[in-house]
């Protein structure tokens, strides 16, 4: 197979990053677009040169010409569509989060196993230049044993509303939406250890804060200013312990009385440490002196367009060459355990332990 014929399901905001990246890959033909809004599917098909467009994903998956699909839908449809795509013999790039529950994650994993197809989870921050450069240092042993990480992804006014604010559709708020990025990246840099225990807290105190004026925010495609329903958390925090003795401390918010938004990701080893965000910096010591080293690269912070291109190119290569993805379904299952463990810990008011 020299060319990968790709279909995309869910033509919302995030799909544009997939489609632009597929369009830039010479080994890809964007063959079909599917969206419940047929006009949106047709518009995307026209823009990106797809010869087919569909309203129902079942119709698209029935087309034997399609080799692979990107799934960019609302979270509650991830498991259903991913399993259907795998059973239809398609490779799958599934946007994060993998799904909404651990039970769904295990069903997806089973579908991957029986299909023999590639499923790549959309952990796009693994493909940022800063993360990829740092991972080379870690794999070379320059940081030694990475035993602690801490990360914050705080939005002071960042609830997008619409389906993002409906737990039945999203599975949760900032934790499962943007928190998944920082949790996964830290866990990945720490060597993907097995979870031992989770102590988490979630808070729903501020809501959508639609009354705030003079400060703009991202709004979901289905945002409705007349409906400010919100059933997801504003803030989540957690301490996660792993079987190898390492630990991860995180907090993440949609709404918070903070002076500024904040994105901070740090990892610490016994030979060195690193800040990944807000800009890559590697810390070590030599000749009894601490060194803060700044790699000379184009993108010291997360570069979304380059990261998506790297992610898509990797997926295409895995599909065409039959090589293993570095974001396999097993990683998606483990991250779902962490996300759901935080929610469970908060709901029960206890620390969750894993055997």
C-alpha positions as CSV (number, residue, x, y, z in Angstrom):
1,X,0.0,0.0,0.0
2,X,1.6,3.3,-1.1
3,X,-1.3,5.6,-0.3
4,X,-3.5,5.7,2.8
5,X,-7.1,6.5,2.1
6,X,-8.4,8.3,5.1
7,X,-11.9,9.2,6.4
8,X,-12.6,11.7,9.2
9,X,-15.6,11.5,11.6
10,X,-16.6,14.7,13.3
11,X,-15.8,17.8,11.4
12,X,-15.6,20.2,14.4
13,X,-12.8,22.4,15.5
14,X,-10.1,19.8,16.3
15,X,-10.7,18.1,13.0
16,X,-9.1,21.0,11.1
17,X,-5.7,20.1,12.6
18,X,-6.1,16.5,11.5
19,X,-7.2,17.5,8.0
20,X,-4.5,20.1,7.5
21,X,-1.9,17.6,8.5
22,X,-3.3,14.8,6.3
23,X,-3.3,17.2,3.4
24,X,0.4,17.9,4.0
25,X,1.3,14.2,3.9
26,X,2.0,13.0,0.3
27,X,1.1,9.4,1.2
28,X,-2.5,10.3,2.2
29,X,-5.7,10.7,0.2
30,X,-8.4,12.4,2.2
31,X,-11.2,10.3,0.9
32,X,-14.3,11.1,3.0
33,X,-15.7,13.4,5.7
34,X,-18.5,12.4,8.1
35,X,-20.5,14.7,10.4
36,X,-24.0,14.6,11.8
37,X,-24.3,18.1,10.3
38,X,-24.2,17.1,6.6
39,X,-23.6,20.7,5.4
40,X,-20.5,20.9,7.6
41,X,-19.3,17.5,6.3
42,X,-19.8,18.7,2.7
43,X,-18.0,22.0,3.4
44,X,-15.0,20.2,4.8
45,X,-15.0,17.7,2.0
46,X,-15.0,20.6,-0.5
47,X,-12.2,22.4,1.4
48,X,-9.9,19.4,1.7
49,X,-10.7,17.7,-1.6
50,X,-12.5,14.6,-0.2
51,X,-14.6,12.9,-2.9
52,X,-17.2,11.6,-0.4
53,X,-19.1,12.9,2.6
54,X,-21.5,11.3,4.9
55,X,-24.0,12.1,7.7
56,X,-23.8,8.7,9.4
57,X,-20.5,7.1,10.4
58,X,-22.0,3.6,9.8
59,X,-22.3,4.5,6.1
60,X,-18.8,5.7,5.9
61,X,-17.3,2.7,7.6
62,X,-19.1,0.4,5.2
63,X,-17.0,1.8,2.3
64,X,-14.2,-0.8,1.8
65,X,-12.0,1.7,0.1
66,X,-11.2,3.6,3.3
67,X,-8.1,2.3,5.1
68,X,-8.1,4.5,8.2
69,X,-10.2,7.0,10.1
70,X,-9.6,9.9,12.5
71,X,-12.3,10.2,15.1
72,X,-12.9,13.8,16.3
73,X,-16.3,13.5,17.8
74,X,-17.8,14.4,21.2
75,X,-16.3,12.2,23.9
76,X,-19.3,10.0,24.6
77,X,-19.2,8.7,21.0
78,X,-15.5,7.7,21.1
79,X,-15.8,4.1,22.2
80,X,-18.8,3.3,20.1
81,X,-17.3,4.7,16.8
82,X,-13.8,3.4,17.5
83,X,-15.0,-0.2,18.1
84,X,-17.2,0.0,14.9
85,X,-14.3,1.3,12.9
86,X,-11.9,-1.4,14.1
87,X,-14.5,-4.1,13.5
88,X,-14.9,-2.7,10.0
89,X,-11.2,-3.2,9.4
90,X,-10.0,0.4,9.6
91,X,-7.0,1.8,11.4
92,X,-8.0,4.4,13.9
93,X,-6.6,7.7,15.2
94,X,-8.8,8.5,18.2
95,X,-8.7,11.9,19.7
96,X,-8.2,12.1,23.4
97,X,-9.6,11.1,25.8
98,X,-9.8,7.5,24.7
99,X,-13.3,7.3,26.0
100,X,-15.2,8.1,29.2
101,X,-14.8,5.0,31.5
102,X,-12.3,2.3,32.1
103,X,-14.9,-0.3,31.1
104,X,-15.2,1.4,27.7
105,X,-11.4,1.5,27.4
106,X,-11.2,-2.2,27.9
107,X,-13.8,-2.8,25.2
108,X,-11.8,-0.7,22.8
109,X,-8.6,-2.6,23.7
110,X,-10.4,-5.9,23.0
111,X,-11.5,-4.6,19.6
112,X,-7.9,-3.6,18.7
113,X,-6.8,-7.1,19.6
114,X,-9.4,-8.9,17.6
115,X,-9.0,-6.6,14.6
116,X,-5.3,-6.6,14.3
117,X,-5.5,-2.9,13.3
118,X,-3.6,0.1,14.6
119,X,-5.3,2.3,17.1
120,X,-3.4,5.4,18.0
121,X,-4.6,7.6,20.9
122,X,-4.4,11.3,20.2
123,X,-1.8,12.2,22.9
124,X,-0.6,15.0,20.7
125,X,1.7,16.7,23.3
126,X,4.0,13.7,23.0
127,X,4.7,14.9,19.5
128,X,5.6,18.5,20.4
129,X,9.2,19.4,19.5
130,X,10.1,20.2,23.1
131,X,8.7,16.9,24.4
132,X,10.4,14.9,21.7
133,X,13.7,16.5,22.4
134,X,13.4,16.0,26.1
135,X,12.4,12.4,25.6
136,X,15.7,11.8,23.9
137,X,17.6,13.1,26.9
138,X,15.5,10.9,29.3
139,X,16.0,7.8,27.2
140,X,19.7,8.4,27.2
141,X,19.7,8.5,31.0
142,X,20.6,12.1,31.3
143,X,17.9,12.8,33.9
144,X,18.5,9.4,35.6
145,X,15.5,7.9,37.4
146,X,12.5,10.3,37.0
147,X,10.8,9.9,40.3
148,X,8.6,13.1,40.6
149,X,6.6,15.2,38.2
150,X,4.2,18.1,38.8
151,X,2.0,19.9,36.4
152,X,-0.7,22.7,36.3
153,X,-3.0,23.6,33.5
154,X,-5.1,26.4,34.9
155,X,-7.6,28.5,33.1
156,X,-9.2,31.3,35.0
157,X,-12.1,31.6,32.5
158,X,-12.0,28.6,30.2
159,X,-15.2,26.6,30.3
160,X,-16.2,26.3,26.6
161,X,-19.9,25.6,27.5
162,X,-22.0,23.4,25.1
163,X,-21.2,19.7,25.3
164,X,-18.0,20.4,27.2
165,X,-20.1,21.5,30.2
166,X,-22.4,18.4,30.0
167,X,-20.9,15.5,31.9
168,X,-23.2,13.0,30.1
169,X,-21.5,14.0,26.8
170,X,-18.0,14.9,27.9
171,X,-17.4,12.6,30.9
172,X,-16.1,15.5,32.9
173,X,-14.6,18.9,32.8
174,X,-11.1,20.3,32.7
175,X,-9.6,17.0,34.1
176,X,-10.7,14.9,31.2
177,X,-10.5,17.7,28.6
178,X,-7.2,19.4,29.2
179,X,-5.9,17.6,32.2
180,X,-5.5,14.5,30.2
181,X,-2.7,16.2,28.2
182,X,-0.5,17.1,31.2
183,X,-1.2,13.8,33.0
184,X,-0.3,11.8,29.9
185,X,2.9,13.8,29.1
186,X,4.2,13.5,32.7
187,X,3.3,9.8,32.9
188,X,5.0,9.2,29.5
189,X,8.2,11.1,30.6
190,X,8.2,9.1,33.8
191,X,8.4,5.8,31.9
192,X,4.7,4.9,32.0
193,X,4.7,3.4,35.5
194,X,1.8,1.4,36.9
195,X,-0.6,3.3,39.3
196,X,-0.6,2.3,43.0
197,X,-2.9,4.9,44.5
198,X,-4.8,8.1,43.7
199,X,-6.0,10.9,46.0
200,X,-8.1,13.4,44.1
201,X,-10.4,16.3,44.6
202,X,-12.9,18.1,42.3
203,X,-14.8,21.3,42.8
204,X,-17.8,22.8,41.1
205,X,-18.0,26.3,42.6
206,X,-17.9,28.9,39.8
207,X,-19.8,27.3,36.9
208,X,-19.7,28.7,33.3
209,X,-19.2,32.3,34.5
210,X,-21.1,33.6,31.5
211,X,-21.7,36.9,33.3
212,X,-18.0,37.9,33.0
213,X,-17.4,40.7,30.5
214,X,-14.4,42.2,28.8
215,X,-12.4,39.0,28.7
216,X,-12.8,36.6,25.8
217,X,-12.8,32.8,26.0
218,X,-13.1,29.8,23.7
219,X,-16.6,28.7,23.1
220,X,-17.7,25.3,21.9
221,X,-19.4,24.9,18.5
222,X,-22.7,24.2,20.2
223,X,-22.3,27.0,22.8
224,X,-25.6,28.6,23.6
225,X,-25.5,31.8,25.8
226,X,-29.1,31.2,26.7
227,X,-28.3,27.8,28.3
228,X,-25.6,28.0,30.9
229,X,-26.1,24.5,32.2
230,X,-23.0,23.1,33.8
231,X,-22.5,19.7,35.3
232,X,-18.7,19.4,35.2
233,X,-16.1,20.4,37.7
234,X,-14.3,23.8,37.7
235,X,-11.1,22.5,39.2
236,X,-9.5,19.1,39.9
237,X,-6.3,18.2,41.7
238,X,-4.6,14.9,42.5
239,X,-1.6,13.1,44.0
240,X,-0.9,9.9,42.1
241,X,1.5,7.3,43.4
242,X,3.0,4.6,41.3
243,X,4.3,1.1,42.0
244,X,7.9,2.1,41.4
245,X,7.7,4.7,44.1
246,X,7.4,7.8,41.8
247,X,4.7,10.3,42.2
248,X,2.8,12.9,40.1
249,X,1.1,16.0,41.4
250,X,-1.4,17.9,39.2
251,X,-4.1,20.5,39.2
252,X,-6.3,21.7,36.3
253,X,-9.1,24.2,36.0
254,X,-11.7,25.7,33.7
255,X,-12.6,28.5,36.2
256,X,-10.5,29.8,39.0
257,X,-10.0,33.1,40.7
258,X,-6.4,33.3,39.5
259,X,-4.6,36.4,38.2
260,X,-3.5,34.6,35.0
261,X,-3.8,31.4,33.1
262,X,-1.0,28.9,33.9
263,X,0.6,26.0,32.1
264,X,3.5,24.4,33.9
265,X,5.0,20.9,33.4
266,X,8.1,19.7,35.3
267,X,9.8,16.4,35.8
268,X,12.6,15.6,38.2
269,X,15.2,12.8,38.2
270,X,18.1,11.8,40.4
271,X,20.6,13.1,37.8
272,X,18.7,16.1,36.4
273,X,15.3,17.7,35.9
274,X,13.4,19.6,33.2
275,X,10.7,22.1,32.6
276,X,8.7,21.2,29.6
277,X,6.3,24.2,29.8
278,X,6.2,27.1,29.7
279,X,9.5,26.6,27.9
280,X,11.9,23.7,27.7
281,X,14.8,23.9,30.1
282,X,17.0,21.0,31.3
283,X,18.6,21.2,34.7
284,X,21.7,19.3,35.8
285,X,25.0,19.7,37.6
286,X,28.6,19.5,36.6
287,X,31.8,20.4,38.4
288,X,29.8,21.1,41.6
289,X,27.8,23.7,39.7
290,X,24.1,23.6,38.8
291,X,23.4,24.2,35.1
292,X,20.2,25.4,33.5
293,X,20.5,24.4,29.9
294,X,18.3,25.8,27.1
295,X,18.2,23.6,24.0
296,X,18.6,25.5,20.7
297,X,15.4,24.5,19.0
298,X,12.7,26.3,17.0
299,X,10.0,25.6,19.5
300,X,10.7,25.6,23.3
301,X,7.0,25.5,24.0
302,X,4.3,23.3,22.6
303,X,4.0,24.0,18.9
304,X,0.5,22.8,18.0
305,X,0.7,22.8,14.2
306,X,4.1,20.9,14.2
307,X,2.9,18.5,16.9
308,X,-0.3,17.6,14.9
309,X,1.8,17.1,11.8
310,X,4.2,14.9,13.7
311,X,1.3,12.9,15.1
312,X,-0.4,12.4,11.8
313,X,2.8,11.5,10.0
314,X,3.5,8.9,12.7
315,X,0.1,7.4,12.4
316,X,0.3,7.2,8.6
317,X,3.7,5.5,8.9
318,X,2.4,3.0,11.4
319,X,-0.6,2.2,9.1
320,X,1.5,1.9,5.9
321,X,4.5,0.1,7.4
322,X,2.8,-2.0,10.0
323,X,5.0,-0.5,12.8
324,X,3.9,0.0,16.4
325,X,2.5,3.3,17.4
326,X,4.1,5.1,20.4
327,X,0.5,6.0,21.6
328,X,-1.1,2.5,21.8
329,X,-4.5,1.6,23.2
330,X,-2.8,0.2,26.3
331,X,-1.6,3.7,27.2
332,X,-5.1,5.0,26.7
333,X,-6.4,2.4,29.1
334,X,-3.9,3.4,31.8
335,X,-4.6,7.1,31.4
336,X,-8.4,6.4,31.8
337,X,-7.6,4.6,35.0
338,X,-5.9,7.7,36.3
339,X,-8.6,10.1,35.2
340,X,-11.4,7.9,36.5
341,X,-9.5,7.2,39.7
342,X,-9.3,11.0,40.4
343,X,-13.0,11.3,39.9
344,X,-13.8,8.3,42.1
345,X,-11.5,9.5,44.8
346,X,-13.2,12.9,44.9
347,X,-16.7,11.4,44.9
348,X,-16.0,8.9,47.7
349,X,-13.7,11.2,49.7
350,X,-11.0,8.5,49.9
351,X,-7.7,7.4,48.4
352,X,-8.2,4.8,45.7
353,X,-5.8,1.9,45.8
354,X,-4.9,-0.5,43.0
355,X,-3.5,-4.0,43.4
